[in-house]
Every structure is written in C-alpha cells, then in structure tokens.
C-alpha cells in the first residue's frame, strides 16, 4: 500500500480547490469561490505544517493506515502490529543533544558518561537508543548554526528577564549556546561538520489496540522524564510524519547526507 504522507493530503486539498474554482467560474457563484479559497489555503497549510495538522485530522476522522503487517492508528502516535491475539505498539522519542564529548575535558567527559549511564540504568523497559551521523554541507550548516545560536540567545534572554526564571532551563540554554559556539569554532579551525540525530524506541503489548498504544505512550512518557532529567535535555514524543520517518529508519536509511537533511527539514 502506498504511504499516505502530508503531501498527498496537500495535493488532495489543491485538487479540491481547483475543482471548486472551475465550478465557481462556470456558475459565477461566490460561495464556490470562498470554498475554493479555503481549500487552497488548506493545501498550503497542510504542505508546510502537515506534521501538525495531519495527526489531528486522522485522529478525529479515525483514519487507520495499513502498511503490510503494520498499521498506524488515528492520532499517528504509534506503530501497531498484531501477533496472535495480542497487539504490539511502538512509540518513538527524539532526544535533542546539546553536548559533544570531543569538546569536553576528561572530568566533564566522565561526568557526561555517568549521566548517560544513569539514564540507561533507570530504564525499566526494553528500549532502543539509535544514533544517526552524517556529513553536513559546510555553508548551509554554518548559516543554520548562527541562526540557532541567535534563537537560543533570545530564549536565554527572555528566561532571565522573568520574575522567577527557571534555573534548569537557563542552564540548558547556556549549554545549547556553548554547543553552537563550539561548533562554529570547530568550523573556523577547519574541522568538517558532522551531524547527529538520536531517537529512542519503546514497545508495549496489550489485549487490544487501544491498550497497547496507551501502555506504549505511558512507557514513552516515563522514558522522556527519565532521560530528560538524567541528561538535562529536551526529549519529545514524535508523531505523524516524524514517527513514520523513525519507523522507516529501522530498516532503511537515506543513502546520502543531502537526502537525510531534506527528510528532517
């Protein structure tokens, strides 16, 4: 079965808008023109923000995607598979990495490893940690880093200006800015930039589809809290296109750095 991506939803809205425009031109009906404008706007919004809109749409419309032996339930938060009379649901989490071991001292590296071991030792379930690395385009990467550093600096300034600033959040923003500064320094010294993306996968079972998904989401929330507290980093549960992408990476990867960067934009 062909995968229903956000582009298909956007194309569908565009076709519906074009068809409505045709009717409006032949009947001179202002109502059809308004409907066409709505569909065209919806197609643009879906194409750009489909990763947010499509999961909401499929959840309320209760659309289930079938992919060979797997299926994606409404809400697109998990991958489901039936095994006998039981159901297995897998959920993915994205881990934002702000630190690089190569930029740390021996003591800082040891502490970071200890934090990571603490995160792993606190996990109660069978969990998969996946790390993907690739070579980045130097010019685009530098521009992107400078933009992200400016955004992090702005978030830090806003947090500090609050009447009751969050100390942990300030520390996280400072480490993020330090990471961007370190990467810019490495680029200036001639080091080729390498990208890394880390995601986590957890699976739960249940007697029904709903029970399996609910248990998998519970495990994912526990993992998010555990990893976030141990590493003091942001961990988010992915859904929609991001979740499907993580699932695809389980059996095939983008063959080039450009394809990989294009897939995560």
Secondary structure, DSSP 8 states (H G I E B T S, - for coil): -----HHHHHHHHHHHHHHHHHHHHHHT-HHHHHHHHHHHHHHHHHHHHHHHHHHHHHHHHT--EEETTEEE-TTS--EEEEETTEEEEEEEEEE-----GGGS-HHHHHHHHHHHHHHHHT--S-EEEEEEEEE--HHHHHHHHHHHHHHHHHHHHHHHTSTT--HHHHHHHHHHHHHHHHHHHHHHTT---EEEEEEEEEEEEESSHHHHHHHHHHHHHHHHHHHHHHHT--EEE--HHHHHHHHHTTT---SSHHHHHHHH-
